Amino acid sequence: MRGDRSASDAKWLPVRAFTLPLLMLLVSAGHSQGAMQSDPRDGLTAQERRGRDIYFGLATTAKASIGTPPVEAPAMMLACANCHNSDGRGKPEGGVVPSDITWESLTKPYGVTHPSGRTHPPYTERLLVRAICLGIDPAGNTLHPAMPRFQMSRADIDAVTQYLKRLSTDSPSGISDTEIRLGTVLPATGPLERAGRAVKAVLTAYFDALNAQGGIYGRRLELRVAWVDAIGPDPKTSVDAFLRDATPFAMVGGLLWGTDRGAIALTEARGVPFVGPLTIFPEPSAAGRTTFYLLSGVEQQARALLEYRRTRADPVSLDKSDASVGSVAIVHSPQAVPADVVDRIRDYATRSGWHVTMVNLDRAGLGESSVADELKRSMATHALLLIGGGSLMKIATGIVAVNGNVALLVPGSLATNDLLHLPQPLIDRTFIALPSLPSDQTQTALDEYRKLSEAYHLPSTEMAWQLAGLGSAKVLTHALTLAGRGLTRSSLVAALEDLSDFDTGLMPHIRFGRGRRLGSAGAYIVTFDPVRKEFRQVTGWLAVN
């Protein structure tokens, strides 16, 4: 890992040098987002679109049963695409080999022989309805118990049948012999508007430069942007419309504060790979997902802070012989950090041996002084601040005023400019976790960015966001190249899973895997001096699982 160094190698770093969090001044995770603009391209009939939604587990109230004995579940949880993939050809998993359900395969005039030895003549529309609803193939064989039996209306079953006829050539794959269509989600208004336009500019420049060199195996990379307004309809509905109408093969980069979970749930449901969404709440734990995060968020940064203070000593550490050194108050606000993220951080702290006190900032009547009083009563030696905005500075000052020995732990993705103005007594007792440092950047990568900037007149501001978007694009295009000429979404996901120690030149090395969807899981720990306006790096890279 480039940039690794021991705590004894600590050095001062200029504030302006930092690549990602902190000086990006990330806005509240609850920021309102809204309507999207999109470019209709799919050419499907209304019935075929309905069938596609059902195929991908969207917008259906149908029921299904699976297994022996059968267990009932919503059809959305047992979507066709879960096993048969977005292209209908399936992917063997757990000893089950899903059938190829493209219409060409289902209706082969000479029938089909499956790996299990089961044979049957071609399907017709009527026989396909029987298979979907009753689990019986054209020869009267009972289908594998892993194949759900669906209970849906005649209109819905007809829609699915008509969509299967289009499945193998359906444009939602977003790929042709000459083009790979990519998508991204960016804010059109609000505090991140300039950042969104800067990310769009650098993505466009990077793909245009690559296209000028022949693209990837002769295919041009075409970017479609979903612009999110600060005020508008439900963003989840808008993201769904974008995915349906713009039909991207994959998503890249994007600024997803406020829409991240809804947007990613929809891309996951449609099987659209998403590389490098810029969010402070990555959800990388589930294997088999199509979302690949690059850098750690609040949860991973908090874990790195807790691990550092639990295991390492430095000039301002508390006496390690003191039994209370393992006590931490987790000060949190549901407005800043989702409850499930807070719960996972609490569970990690408890498993790691910390004595944990939870302080909910949004509890009725709980102000800065009462937070400090609660910490004093708990005798906590550390305060992990999972809060944002101006309240972070007030709470930090109040805590130390009551107990000057408390160490403050701050995930960098929640930090604001206020922390640069903390009073001198807090300097050596405030620790910040950052997912990337300037030392991760290579001169070659920075020169590449400067050439793009000059050739395509990139914005002179928002450089940190531009470098983050550029890193996402480099990871995606490297994986597209590895996937080869016979590119599918499944082969792209497989190529991403095979990435190991990939160097973008802009951030820590990226490593994914079969069950790993966070490319660089960990953080650096820094302190800072508000007078010199410099950060002091106190650890090398701290990896978290």
C-alpha positions in Angstrom: 0.0 0.0 0.0 1.6 3.2 -1.1 1.9 5.8 1.6 2.3 3.4 4.5 4.4 4.6 7.3 4.7 4.1 11.0 3.4 6.5 13.6 7.0 7.5 14.2 7.2 8.8 10.7 4.5 11.3 11.4 4.8 14.5 9.5 2.9 17.7 8.8 0.8 18.0 5.7 -0.8 21.2 4.2 -4.6 21.4 4.5 -4.9 22.1 0.7 -3.2 18.8 -0.2 -6.0 16.5 1.0 -7.7 14.6 -1.7 -11.1 13.6 -0.4 -12.9 14.2 2.9 -12.8 17.0 5.3 -12.1 19.9 3.0 -14.8 18.7 0.6 -17.1 19.8 3.5 -19.6 17.0 2.9 -23.1 18.2 3.4 -25.7 16.6 5.5 -26.6 13.1 4.5 -30.3 14.1 4.7 -30.0 16.7 2.0 -33.1 16.8 -0.2 -32.7 15.6 -3.8 -35.2 15.4 -6.6 -36.1 15.2 -10.3 -33.9 13.7 -13.0 -33.6 14.4 -16.7 -33.2 11.4 -18.9 -33.0 10.5 -22.6 -35.6 7.8 -23.6 -33.9 5.1 -25.8 -35.2 1.6 -25.1 -37.9 1.3 -27.8 -40.0 -1.2 -25.7 -43.7 -1.3 -25.7 -45.6 -0.5 -22.5 -46.3 -4.2 -22.1 -42.6 -5.1 -22.6 -41.5 -2.5 -20.1 -44.0 -3.9 -17.6 -42.5 -7.3 -18.2 -39.0 -6.0 -17.8 -39.9 -4.5 -14.4 -41.3 -7.8 -13.2 -38.2 -9.6 -14.5 -35.9 -7.4 -12.5 -38.1 -7.5 -9.4 -39.5 -4.0 -9.7 -43.1 -2.7 -9.2 -44.9 -6.0 -8.8 -47.2 -7.2 -6.0 -47.1 -10.8 -7.3 -46.4 -13.7 -4.9 -44.1 -16.6 -5.4 -43.2 -19.9 -3.6 -39.9 -21.7 -3.5 -38.4 -24.9 -2.1 -39.7 -28.1 -0.6 -41.9 -27.7 1.3 -42.7 -24.4 -0.5 -42.2 -21.1 1.3 -44.1 -18.0 0.1 -42.4 -14.7 -0.5 -43.0 -11.5 -2.6 -42.0 -12.1 -6.2 -39.8 -9.0 -6.0 -37.5 -10.9 -3.7 -37.3 -13.9 -6.1 -36.9 -11.9 -9.3 -36.0 -13.7 -12.5 -32.8 -11.7 -12.9 -31.5 -13.0 -9.5 -30.7 -16.4 -11.0 -31.0 -15.9 -14.8 -29.0 -12.7 -14.8 -29.8 -9.6 -16.8 -29.1 -11.3 -20.1 -31.3 -14.4 -19.3 -28.5 -16.9 -19.7 -27.9 -17.6 -16.0 -24.9 -18.3 -13.9 -24.3 -21.5 -12.0 -24.1 -21.0 -8.2 -24.4 -23.2 -5.2 -24.7 -26.4 -7.3 -27.8 -25.0 -9.2 -27.5 -24.3 -13.0 -30.2 -21.9 -14.0 -31.6 -22.4 -17.5 -31.0 -20.1 -20.5 -34.4 -18.4 -20.7 -33.8 -16.3 -23.7 -36.6 -16.8 -26.2 -34.2 -18.3 -28.8 -33.1 -21.0 -26.3 -36.6 -21.7 -25.0 -38.1 -22.2 -28.5 -35.3 -24.2 -30.1 -37.1 -26.6 -32.6 -35.1 -29.6 -31.4 -35.7 -29.0 -27.8 -33.2 -28.9 -24.9 -31.2 -31.3 -22.9 -30.1 -29.9 -19.5 -26.9 -30.8 -17.6 -29.1 -32.8 -15.2 -30.2 -35.0 -18.1 -33.7 -33.6 -18.2 -35.0 -33.1 -21.7 -38.0 -31.4 -23.2 -39.4 -30.2 -26.5 -39.6 -26.4 -27.3 -41.7 -24.0 -25.2 -44.7 -22.2 -26.5 -46.3 -19.2 -24.8 -48.9 -21.4 -23.1 -46.2 -23.9 -21.9 -44.1 -21.1 -20.6 -47.0 -19.8 -18.6 -47.4 -23.2 -17.1 -43.7 -23.4 -16.2 -43.6 -20.0 -14.6 -46.8 -20.6 -12.5 -46.8 -24.4 -11.9 -43.1 -25.4 -12.3 -43.7 -27.9 -15.1 -41.7 -28.0 -18.3 -43.0 -28.9 -21.8 -42.4 -32.6 -21.2 -44.3 -32.7 -18.0 -41.2 -32.8 -15.8 -41.2 -30.9 -12.5 -38.7 -28.1 -12.5 -36.0 -27.8 -9.8 -37.3 -26.7 -6.4 -35.0 -23.7 -6.6 -37.2 -22.4 -9.5 -39.9 -20.3 -7.9 -43.6 -20.8 -8.7 -45.2 -17.4 -9.4 -48.7 -16.3 -8.7 -49.5 -13.3 -10.9 -52.2 -11.8 -13.0 -52.8 -12.7 -16.6 -51.7 -9.3 -17.7 -48.4 -9.6 -15.8 -47.6 -13.1 -17.0 -48.3 -12.0 -20.6 -46.0 -9.0 -20.0 -43.2 -11.3 -18.8 -43.7 -13.6 -21.8 -43.5 -10.7 -24.3 -40.4 -9.3 -22.5 -38.6 -12.6 -22.7 -38.9 -12.4 -26.5 -36.9 -9.2 -26.3 -34.5 -10.2 -23.6 -31.5 -11.2 -25.6 -31.5 -8.0 -27.7 -33.0 -5.6 -25.1 -31.3 -2.3 -25.1 -31.1 -2.1 -21.2 -27.9 -4.0 -21.6 -26.6 -0.7 -22.8 -24.0 -2.3 -25.2 -23.7 -2.7 -28.9 -20.9 -3.5 -31.3 -19.9 0.1 -31.4 -20.9 1.6 -28.0 -20.9 1.0 -24.2 -23.5 3.3 -22.6 -22.5 4.5 -19.1 -24.6 6.4 -16.5 -23.9 8.6 -13.6 -26.0 10.6 -11.0 -25.1 14.2 -10.2 -26.7 17.1 -8.4 -28.1 19.9 -10.7 -28.8 22.3 -7.8 -27.9 22.7 -4.1 -24.5 22.9 -2.3 -23.0 20.2 -4.4 -24.0 21.6 -7.8 -20.5 22.8 -8.7 -19.0 19.5 -7.6 -21.5 17.6 -9.8 -20.7 19.7 -12.8 -16.9 19.2 -12.2 -17.3 15.4 -11.9 -19.3 15.4 -15.2 -16.6 17.4 -16.9 -13.8 15.1 -15.8 -15.7 11.9 -16.7 -16.6 13.3 -20.1 -13.0 14.4 -20.8 -11.6 11.0 -19.7 -14.0 9.0 -21.9 -13.5 11.3 -24.8 -9.8 11.0 -24.6 -10.1 7.2 -24.4 -12.5 7.2 -27.4 -10.0 9.2 -29.4 -7.6 6.2 -28.9 -10.2 3.7 -30.2 -12.3 3.2 -27.1 -12.3 -0.3 -25.6 -12.1 -3.1 -28.2 -13.5 -0.6 -30.8 -16.5 0.4 -28.6 -17.0 4.1 -27.7 -17.9 5.0 -24.1 -20.9 7.2 -24.1 -21.9 8.9 -20.8 -25.5 9.7 -19.9 -26.0 12.0 -16.9 -29.0 11.9 -14.5 -29.2 15.4 -13.1 -30.8 15.5 -9.6 -32.6 18.7 -8.6 -32.7 19.9 -5.0 -36.5 20.1 -5.1 -38.6 17.7 -7.1 -40.4 14.3 -7.0 -39.3 11.2 -5.1 -35.6 10.7 -6.2 -36.0 6.9 -6.1 -38.8 7.2 -8.8 -36.5 9.5 -10.8 -33.6 7.1 -10.6 -35.9 4.3 -11.7 -37.0 6.3 -14.7 -33.4 7.1 -15.6 -32.4 3.4 -15.5 -35.4 2.5 -17.6 -35.1 5.2 -20.2 -31.3 5.9 -20.5 -30.6 2.1 -20.1 -26.9 2.3 -19.0 -24.8 -0.8 -19.2 -23.0 0.3 -16.0 -22.9 3.3 -13.7 -19.7 5.2 -12.7 -18.9 7.8 -10.1 -21.8 10.1 -9.2 -22.6 12.2 -6.1 -25.3 10.3 -4.2 -25.8 12.2 -0.9 -29.4 11.8 0.1 -30.2 9.4 -2.7 -27.5 6.8 -2.2 -29.5 3.9 -0.7 -32.5 4.3 -3.0 -30.4 4.7 -6.1 -28.1 1.8 -5.4 -31.0 -0.5 -4.4 -32.5 0.2 -7.9 -29.2 -0.5 -9.8 -28.8 -3.6 -7.8 -32.3 -4.8 -8.5 -31.7 -4.3 -12.3 -28.3 -5.9 -12.2 -26.5 -2.7 -13.3 -22.9 -2.6 -12.1 -22.1 0.6 -10.2 -18.4 1.5 -9.9 -17.2 4.1 -7.4 -20.4 5.8 -6.2 -19.3 8.8 -4.1 -21.1 8.2 -0.9 -20.1 8.5 2.8 -22.2 5.4 3.6 -20.9 2.5 1.5 -22.7 -0.8 2.1 -20.1 -3.4 1.0 -20.9 -6.4 3.2 -23.2 -8.5 1.0 -21.4 -10.8 -1.5 -22.8 -11.0 -5.0 -23.8 -7.4 -5.2 -23.2 -5.3 -8.3 -22.0 -2.2 -6.5 -18.3 -1.6 -6.1 -17.2 1.1 -3.7 -13.7 2.5 -3.8 -13.1 4.3 -0.5 -14.2 3.8 3.1 -17.0 5.8 4.6 -18.1 6.8 8.0 -18.4 3.3 9.4 -15.0 2.2 8.3 -13.4 5.4 9.4 -15.0 5.1 12.8 -13.7 1.5 13.1 -10.2 2.7 12.2 -10.3 5.4 14.9 -11.4 2.9 17.5 -8.8 0.4 16.5 -6.0 3.0 16.6 -6.9 4.3 20.0 -7.3 0.8 21.4 -3.9 -0.5 20.2 -1.6 2.4 19.6 0.3 4.8 21.8 1.5 8.3 20.9 2.6 11.4 22.7 -0.9 12.4 23.7 -2.3 8.9 24.5 -3.9 8.3 27.8 -2.1 6.1 30.3 -2.5 2.6 28.9 -2.5 1.2 32.5 -5.7 3.1 33.2 -8.5 0.6 33.1 -10.9 3.3 31.8 -8.9 3.9 28.6 -11.3 1.5 26.8 -14.4 3.6 27.4 -16.0 5.5 24.6 -19.2 7.6 24.3 -20.7 7.4 20.8 -22.4 10.8 20.3 -24.7 10.4 17.3 -27.5 12.1 15.4 -30.0 10.2 13.2 -30.1 13.3 11.0 -26.4 12.8 10.2 -25.8 9.1 10.3 -28.4 6.3 9.7 -29.4 4.3 12.7 -28.2 1.0 11.2 -24.7 2.4 10.6 -24.6 3.7 14.2 -25.7 0.2 15.4 -22.9 -1.5 13.5 -20.3 0.9 14.8 -21.5 0.3 18.4 -21.4 -3.5 17.9 -17.9 -3.3 16.5 -16.8 -1.2 19.5 -18.3 -3.6 21.9 -16.8 -6.7 20.2 -13.4 -4.9 20.3 -13.5 -4.6 24.1 -14.6 -1.0 24.5 -17.1 0.0 27.2 -19.7 1.9 25.2 -22.1 4.7 26.2 -24.6 5.8 23.6 -25.6 9.5 23.5 -28.3 10.4 21.1 -28.0 14.1 20.2 -31.5 14.3 18.9 -33.1 13.1 22.1 -35.6 15.7 23.4 -33.9 18.3 25.5 -30.4 17.2 24.9 -28.1 20.1 24.2 -24.4 20.7 24.1 -24.0 21.1 27.8 -26.1 18.1 28.7 -24.1 15.9 26.2 -21.0 17.0 28.1 -22.6 16.2 31.4 -23.6 12.7 30.2 -20.0 12.0 29.1 -18.8 13.2 32.5 -21.1 10.8 34.2 -20.1 7.9 32.0 -16.4 8.6 32.7 -15.8 8.0 29.0 -12.2 8.7 28.0 -13.1 9.0 24.3 -15.9 10.6 22.4 -16.7 9.3 18.9 -18.6 12.1 17.1 -21.1 10.7 14.6 -22.6 14.1 14.0 -22.3 16.8 11.3 -22.7 20.4 10.5 -22.1 23.2 13.0 -23.2 21.0 16.0 -19.9 19.1 15.7 -17.8 22.1 16.8 -20.2 23.0 19.6 -20.4 19.5 21.0 -16.6 19.0 20.8 -16.0 22.3 22.6 -18.6 21.5 25.3 -17.2 18.1 25.9 -13.7 19.2 26.5 -14.8 22.1 28.6 -16.3 19.6 31.1 -13.6 17.0 30.8 -10.3 18.2 29.3 -8.9 14.6 29.1 -11.4 13.3 26.6 -10.0 12.3 23.2 -12.3 13.3 20.3 -12.6 10.8 17.4 -14.0 12.2 14.1 -14.7 10.3 10.9 -13.3 12.6 8.2 -16.4 12.3 6.0 -18.4 14.1 8.7 -15.8 16.9 9.4 -16.5 20.5 8.5 -14.5 23.7 8.3 -15.4 24.4 12.0 -12.9 21.8 13.1 -10.1 24.0 11.7 -11.0 26.6 14.3 -11.0 24.5 17.5 -9.2 26.1 20.4 -5.6 25.1 21.2 -6.4 22.7 24.0 -8.3 20.5 21.6 -5.6 20.2 19.0 -3.7 17.2 20.3 -6.9 15.5 21.5 -8.8 15.4 18.2 -8.1 12.5 15.8 -9.6 12.4 12.3 -9.8 9.4 10.0 -9.2 10.0 6.3 -9.6 7.4 3.5 -6.9 8.9 1.3 -3.9 11.2 1.5 -1.8 13.1 -1.0 0.9 10.5 -0.6 -1.4 8.1 -2.4 -1.2 10.2 -5.6 1.5 9.5 -8.1 3.1 12.1 -10.3 2.1 10.1 -13.4 -1.6 10.2 -12.4 -1.5 13.9 -11.6 0.2 14.6 -14.9 -2.5 12.7 -16.7 -5.1 14.8 -14.9 -3.4 18.1 -15.8 -3.2 17.0 -19.5 -7.0 16.3 -19.4 -7.6 19.6 -17.7 -5.6 21.6 -20.3 -7.1 19.7 -23.3 -10.7 19.8 -22.2 -10.7 23.0 -20.1 -11.8 21.3 -16.9 -13.0 23.5 -14.0 -10.2 25.0 -11.9 -12.1 24.3 -8.7 -13.5 21.1 -7.1 -10.2 19.3 -7.9 -10.8 16.7 -5.1 -14.2 15.7 -6.6 -12.7 15.5 -10.0 -9.9 13.2 -8.9 -12.4 11.0 -7.1 -14.5 10.8 -10.3 -11.4 10.1 -12.4 -10.4 7.3 -10.0 -13.9 5.7 -10.5 -13.6 5.9 -14.3 -10.1 4.3 -14.3 -11.3 1.4 -12.2 -14.3 0.8 -14.5 -12.4 1.1 -17.8 -9.6 -1.3 -16.5 -12.3 -3.8 -15.6 -14.0 -3.3 -19.0 -10.7 -4.1 -20.7 -10.2 -7.2 -18.5 -13.7 -8.5 -19.3 -12.7 -8.8 -23.0 -14.6 -8.4 -26.3 -17.5 -10.7 -25.2 -18.5 -8.2 -22.6 -21.6 -8.8 -20.5 -22.6 -7.3 -17.1 -21.8 -10.7 -15.5 -18.3 -10.7 -17.1 -17.7 -7.1 -15.9 -18.7 -8.0 -12.3 -16.3 -11.0 -12.5 -13.5 -8.7 -13.8 -14.1 -6.3 -11.0 -14.0 -9.1 -8.5 -10.6 -10.1 -9.9 -9.1 -6.7 -9.3 -6.3 -6.9 -6.8 -3.9 -4.2 -5.8 -5.0 -2.0 -8.7 -3.3 1.4 -8.6 -5.3 4.4 -9.9 -2.5 6.6 -8.9 -5.0 8.8 -7.1 -5.9 6.9 -3.9 -5.0 3.7 -2.0 -4.7 0.6 -4.1 -8.0 -1.0 -4.9 -8.7 -4.7 -4.2 -12.1 -6.4 -4.6 -13.0 -10.0 -4.4 -15.9 -12.6 -4.4 -17.2 -11.2 -1.1 -15.5 -7.9 -1.1 -17.1 -4.8 -2.5 -15.1 -2.1 -0.8 -11.8 -1.6 -2.7 -9.8 0.2 0.0 -11.2 -0.6 3.4 -9.4 1.5 6.0 -8.1 4.9 6.8 -5.2 7.1 7.9 -5.3 8.9 11.2 -4.4 12.6 11.4 -4.4 15.4 13.9 -4.2 19.1 12.9 -3.0 22.5 13.9 -5.5 25.3 13.2 -2.8 27.9 13.6 -0.4 26.4 11.0 -3.4 25.1 8.9 -1.6 21.8 8.6 -2.5 18.2 9.3 -0.2 15.8 11.1 -0.3 12.2 9.9 0.1 10.0 13.0 -0.4 6.5 11.4 0.2 4.7 8.2 -2.7 2.9 6.5 -5.0 1.1 9.0 -7.0 -1.6 7.3 -10.3 -2.7 8.7 -12.2 -5.9 7.8 
